[in-house]
């Protein structure tokens, strides 16, 4: 058997030992938040306008602002290294604004109900100078009847956290997804505590789900790797012996 054939056989074995629910589900391994980086649509050039924001349902004067707008986060200040053109902001003349998004995860029900699926919630959050305005991202986990199972929140980066510098800092939370979860409601809440403008800021929001492999999967993986290595070494040895055999006539 050739090395390529051995490799292909091993890959088939791994696929066979991987639960079908993991292979088939489209919800695992990528960001479930649509337009989590505020790049869909056009951002306000000065923060005063309130444009429509694709994929989000907004309340109050929740808006999207361009990096580098006067008196807002700059393109080089604290924030995402891979930032785009825009970020989310609380908006003009309001003490509280928000944006929401609903995510259906029912296609992963079989894996979710094993209790071995994790969620990773992350993003950048901040505010303006020494003011205490802030942004909080909350994920609410719902069952098939849209009843709340649990919630998780990140954000609330304070002016002290930022060193009284205008900008955004990274926040991150990883935990097990509650069993019975069939959908997730996201709410990005901006709160003004000082000044006239709601300077809660956020960007690069992400929510990913990942199934945790069963221990037996690791055992079979390492056993398979060992077997593959042994067979490849044996195949190479046979080839070497064949090359060194004398030619008789």
Secondary structure, DSSP 8 states (H G I E B T S, - for coil): --HHHHHHHHHHHHHHHS-HHHHH-SSBSS---TTTTS-SS--BSSS------TT-EEETT-EEEETT-TTS--SSSSS-TT--SEEEEEESS-SEEEEEEEEE-GGGHHHHTTT-EEEEEEEEEEESTT---EEEEEEEEE-TTS-EEEEEEEE---TTTTTT-SEEEEEEEEEE--TT--EEEEEEEEE--SSSSEEEEEEEEEEEEEE---HHHHHHHHHHHHHHHHHHHHHHHHHHHHHHS----
